[in-house]
Amino acid sequence: MGTDRSFKSNCASANLTSLSIPYQFIGVHPDFHDQLEDLAEAREITIANARLYRDYQFECAQQAYRLETELAEEEYMVSEIARLRGSLNIQPCEECGLSLHFTPLLLG
C-alpha cells in the first residue's frame, strides 16, 4: 500500500509539473500558431483602418459643422440687412445700385 501512495503522489507531481509548462511548448501544431499570428495581424490592420475611418468621419463632421455655421451666419446677415433696410426705408440707388451714397463734407 505504501508504494501505491508514493506512485500516486509521483504521478500527481508529474502532472502538476507538466501543467506548468508554457503553452507554446505543449505540442500544438505549428500551423495553428501561423494562423493565430495571421489573425492577430489582421486584427491590428482592422483596428488601424477603423481608427482612420473614425478620424475621417470626425473631420467630415467638423467640416459640415463649419460650413453650416458659415451658411447660417450669412443667411442671418442677409436677413438682418433686409430688415434694417425695411425699417430705415432705404432703397437702392437707381443709377449705381448702391444703398447709400456718401457725400464729402464741405468745410468753410
Protein Blocks (a to p, Z undefined) as FASTA:
>chain_A
ZZmmmmmmmmmmmmmmmmmpcfklnopafklmmmmmmmmmmmmmmmmmmmmmmmmmmmmm
mmmmmmmmmmmmmmmmmmmmmmmmmmnopacdfklopabdcddddeZZ
